[in-house]
Amino acid sequence: MAAWAVGEGIIIYRAVKQRKAPPMPGQLVATSALFVMLALLAESDRARGLAVALAWGFDLAAFLNLAPAVLTGAGNLKTQPTGTAASGTTQKVSTA
């Protein structure tokens, strides 16, 4: 539970600092789903240590900005158009 709260705090802090807005709901849902799966894994006594290590490892990765942009909100999430339509030029078509 503590690892989940720390991870959500990192994501919220980074979003507010960079974009001056709260994170997108999908970012919080994705990280919450990850921690729910780790909590289910921790129900097994044999896998509890692995689940705890992975949970704190994901927090460390988010803190160091190593996690994918979808989970942490880092990076430029906007897509840029490419190709001739994006540049505004047209191509001549020969009708020979």
C-alpha positions in Angstrom: 0.0 0.0 0.0 2.8 2.4 0.8 4.6 1.7 -2.5 1.4 2.5 -4.4 0.9 5.8 -2.5 4.5 6.8 -3.1 4.3 5.9 -6.8 1.0 7.9 -7.3 2.7 10.8 -5.4 5.6 10.8 -7.8 3.3 10.8 -10.8 1.1 13.6 -9.5 4.1 15.8 -8.4 5.8 15.4 -11.8 2.6 16.2 -13.7 1.9 19.3 -11.7 5.5 20.5 -11.9 5.8 20.0 -15.7 2.4 20.8 -17.0 0.8 22.8 -14.1 -2.1 20.4 -14.2 -3.0 17.1 -12.6 -2.0 13.9 -14.4 -4.3 12.3 -17.0 -6.7 9.8 -15.4 -5.3 7.0 -17.6 -1.9 7.4 -16.0 -3.2 6.9 -12.5 -5.4 4.0 -13.6 -2.5 2.3 -15.3 -0.2 2.5 -12.3 -3.0 1.5 -10.0 -3.7 -1.6 -12.1 0.0 -2.5 -11.9 0.0 -2.3 -8.1 -3.2 -4.3 -7.9 -1.6 -7.1 -9.9 1.5 -6.9 -7.6 -0.9 -7.0 -4.5 -2.5 -10.2 -5.9 1.0 -11.6 -6.5 1.9 -10.8 -2.8 -1.0 -12.9 -1.6 1.3 -15.9 -2.2 3.7 -16.4 0.6 6.4 -17.6 -1.8 6.1 -14.5 -4.1 5.5 -11.8 -1.5 9.2 -10.7 -1.5 9.3 -10.5 -5.3 6.0 -8.5 -5.4 7.3 -6.0 -2.8 10.7 -5.7 -4.6 8.9 -5.0 -7.9 6.6 -2.5 -6.3 9.4 -0.4 -4.9 11.5 -1.0 -8.0 8.7 0.6 -10.1 8.7 3.5 -7.7 12.4 3.9 -8.1 12.1 3.8 -11.9 9.4 6.4 -11.8 11.5 8.6 -9.6 14.5 8.2 -11.9 12.2 8.8 -14.9 13.0 5.3 -16.3 9.4 4.1 -16.7 7.5 4.4 -19.9 5.8 7.8 -20.6 2.4 6.3 -20.4 2.8 5.3 -16.8 4.7 8.4 -15.6 3.5 11.2 -17.8 7.0 12.1 -18.8 8.0 13.2 -22.2 6.0 14.6 -25.1 2.8 12.7 -25.4 1.6 14.7 -28.5 2.1 13.2 -31.9 3.5 15.3 -34.7 2.3 14.9 -38.2 4.8 13.7 -40.8 5.0 13.4 -44.5 4.1 15.6 -47.4 0.7 16.6 -46.1 2.2 17.9 -42.9 4.8 20.0 -44.7 2.2 21.6 -46.9 3.9 20.7 -50.2 2.2 18.8 -53.0 3.5 16.3 -55.4 3.0 16.5 -59.1 1.3 13.5 -60.7 2.2 12.8 -64.3 -0.6 11.7 -66.6 1.4 10.2 -69.4 
